[in-house]
Amino acid sequence: LIGLVGSEMCIRDRDYLLLTPETYWYPRAGTGYSDENPDWQQTYFSNYHLKVKPLAGLVPLSQGEGKSDEHGVYTFKGDFPSQTISLAIGDYQQKSISADSILYSIWHLKGHDFFSAALDSIHDTIPSLIRNVKDQLARNYKLDYPFKRFSLIEVPIQFVGYERAWSQAQETVQPEMVLFPPLMVSVLSVSYTHLRAH
């Protein structure tokens, strides 16, 4: 399906914007690319502070707590220094729940809420399910989740986060956020491919 619609590292349309760290859309500490010095691969942590004024009706998303003022300007400031930041702006709607002082959110594009009805019957148990998964991951990896927010953010299907030989990181996984395709298309297509093979 992606082959039919093309693949993009960033998306910039009148009603949608997606900029990830690989597009170098913001100033970064350290050395830029250099074929003479391997230090360009070094990552540095910075305290990012982002201000965005989207077009009317659009919602910006980035790392950190987002606050808007009376002029429609959104400000994002992270709780910790970070290596990278991303910015998505679209006609987003939020579904969220809190568990253990962490705000878990799904940000989907308008008209793409295919999951709420299926979760209605377990709505009151979702926080304990999230807590169990989070605790199991913390035990398995011996790491605690340091952030106050975790968001799954729907992005257009043509967005692709390419694997890079010089990095274990991928554009689809950022601090505080994971980017996913519309209606979980890649998950569904993987399941379909798996079923066809058997």
C-alpha angles and dihedrals in degrees: 000000000000089000088060096052099034129239129263135186090208134014127215119175133143092265101028138046130179122177121172128184094264090068090062091224095156136043115274133197118245134023124335120222114318129175088196100052126041090205089093087081091060114110123218131195120232137177103244123200116183130190120191134176108195127193114274113286095020125110124214121216128194141139118297131031112319118216128176129207132211091273094058094255114143122207124200123192123170125226092227137027109273138199094220146010134201133199128208123177121184148116090297130173122195131221112183145169133182126230126169093351092305121117109221114196140179111204110196131175115256112280094020100098098125096147111051096081091051091052097047094094093054099036094118093051097047094091092055091046090052091046091052093050092045092049092047091051090048090053095044095048097029089231132118122218103249101193133089093220139045120185135185105206123196113224131183116280094244091066112105128184105207122212111242126205091220096054140045089203122094129204092238093065116057133159107290094359146069120197117218135180124254115289088356089284096169091051090049093046092049090051091048092048090049092050092048091052092056 
